[in-house]
Amino acid sequence: MPLLDILQYPDPRLRTKAKPVTNIDDELRRQVEDMYETMYHAQGLGLAATQVNIHQRFFVMDLSEKRDQPVCVINPEILSQEGSQDDFHGCLSVGAGISDKIKRAAKVRLKGMDLEGKAFEWELEGLAAICIQHEVDHLNGILFIDHLSRLKQERIRKKIEKFRRQEQA
């Protein structure tokens, strides 16, 4: 399975709103497998299709300690959100070592489908709720830094530019 290229901020393709999946076929299954491989290689907890330039509504994640419980959610929809929690967020599309604290719902109710086309609803809290909200944001063209103040966004932009200049030197 090939590793996919993860789009990096400020790539405008990260702002594309993903379209619903209409057909679960071998091509989609292959893309999901490639996304798992890419996510594990990059040491991420989740990866939205938008991040690898596939503009369909699905994401993969694995929150297990042993990294042996992969989950794929197709056409995710957050039905409800409760409470709030502040936690640090990072992102494979923003860059290693860049994170900041943002507020997310503490509990979410999620509706989606699995790779067999079976519909489900889950209630999630804690890290799972954070990850779900983060990946659904990606599918809507939103990055975690969009939840930050303009000042913090500018600091992150400058930090990314500096890091990329150092990489090229």
C-alpha positions in Angstrom: 0.0 0.0 0.0 1.5 3.4 -1.0 1.8 6.2 1.5 -0.3 9.2 0.5 0.9 12.8 0.5 -0.6 14.8 3.3 -1.5 18.3 2.2 0.2 20.9 4.2 -1.2 24.2 5.4 -1.7 26.7 3.7 -2.5 24.5 0.7 -5.9 25.8 -0.5 -7.1 22.2 -1.2 -7.4 21.8 2.6 -10.3 24.3 2.4 -12.4 22.2 0.0 -15.7 21.0 1.5 -15.9 17.2 0.9 -18.8 15.7 -1.0 -20.8 12.7 0.4 -19.7 9.2 -0.5 -22.3 7.7 -2.8 -20.7 4.4 -3.6 -18.7 2.1 -1.3 -16.5 0.1 -3.8 -13.1 -1.4 -4.1 -11.6 2.0 -4.9 -12.9 3.5 -1.7 -11.6 0.5 0.3 -8.2 0.9 -1.3 -8.1 4.6 -0.4 -9.1 3.7 3.2 -6.3 1.2 3.5 -3.8 3.7 2.1 -5.0 6.3 4.6 -4.6 3.9 7.5 -1.0 3.2 6.3 -0.4 6.9 5.9 -1.9 7.8 9.3 0.1 5.2 11.1 3.4 6.1 9.4 2.8 9.8 10.3 1.9 8.8 13.9 -1.4 10.5 13.7 -4.6 9.6 15.6 -6.9 10.4 12.6 -6.8 11.4 9.0 -9.6 12.9 6.9 -9.8 12.2 3.2 -9.5 16.0 2.5 -6.0 15.9 4.0 -4.8 13.5 1.3 -6.6 15.4 -1.5 -9.6 13.1 -1.7 -12.6 15.3 -1.4 -15.1 12.8 -0.2 -16.7 12.6 3.3 -14.8 9.9 5.2 -12.0 9.7 7.7 -10.0 7.1 9.5 -8.8 7.0 13.1 -7.2 4.7 15.7 -7.1 5.9 19.3 -5.9 2.6 20.7 -2.6 2.4 22.6 -1.4 -0.6 20.4 -2.6 1.1 17.2 -4.6 -2.0 16.4 -8.2 -0.7 16.3 -8.7 1.2 13.1 -12.0 2.8 12.4 -13.4 4.3 9.2 -16.4 6.6 9.3 -18.2 7.4 6.0 -20.4 10.4 5.7 -20.0 11.4 9.3 -22.6 13.8 10.8 -22.4 15.2 14.3 -26.0 15.1 15.6 -25.4 16.7 18.9 -22.8 18.2 21.1 -22.7 18.6 24.9 -20.5 20.4 27.4 -17.0 21.6 26.6 -13.4 20.7 27.1 -10.2 22.5 26.4 -7.4 20.4 25.0 -4.3 20.7 22.9 -4.7 20.0 19.2 -2.1 19.3 16.7 -2.6 18.3 13.0 -0.7 16.3 10.4 -1.6 19.0 7.9 -0.3 21.9 10.1 3.1 20.4 11.1 4.9 18.5 13.8 5.4 20.4 17.0 2.6 22.9 16.3 -0.3 22.7 18.7 -2.5 25.0 20.7 -5.4 24.7 23.1 -8.9 25.0 21.7 -12.4 24.4 23.1 -14.4 21.4 21.8 -17.6 19.7 22.9 -17.0 17.2 25.6 -19.5 14.7 24.3 -20.8 14.2 20.7 -23.4 12.0 19.1 -22.1 10.8 15.7 -24.0 9.3 12.8 -22.1 7.6 10.0 -21.6 4.4 8.0 -18.9 1.8 8.1 -17.1 0.2 5.0 -19.9 -2.3 4.7 -22.4 0.5 4.2 -24.0 -0.2 7.6 -25.3 2.9 9.4 -24.5 3.5 13.0 -24.8 6.1 15.8 -22.2 6.5 18.5 -22.0 8.6 21.6 -18.4 9.6 22.3 -16.5 11.6 24.8 -13.0 12.6 25.8 -10.3 12.1 23.2 -12.7 10.3 20.8 -15.1 13.3 20.8 -12.1 15.6 20.1 -10.9 13.5 17.3 -14.3 13.2 15.6 -14.8 16.9 15.7 -11.3 17.6 14.4 -11.8 15.2 11.4 -15.3 16.4 10.6 -13.9 19.9 10.6 -11.4 18.8 8.0 -14.2 17.5 5.8 -15.8 20.9 6.0 -12.6 22.7 5.0 -11.8 23.9 8.6 -8.5 23.5 10.4 -8.0 23.6 14.1 -6.1 26.9 13.8 -9.3 28.4 12.5 -10.6 28.1 16.1 -7.8 30.3 17.4 -7.5 34.1 17.7 -5.9 36.0 14.8 -2.8 36.6 16.8 -2.3 32.9 17.5 -3.0 32.1 13.9 -0.3 34.6 12.8 2.2 33.2 15.3 1.6 29.7 13.9 1.9 30.9 10.3 5.3 32.5 11.1 6.5 29.4 13.0 5.5 27.2 10.0 7.3 29.6 7.5 10.4 29.6 9.7 10.4 25.8 9.9 10.0 25.4 6.2 12.8 27.8 5.5 15.1 25.8 7.8 14.1 22.6 6.0 15.1 24.1 2.6 18.4 25.5 3.8 
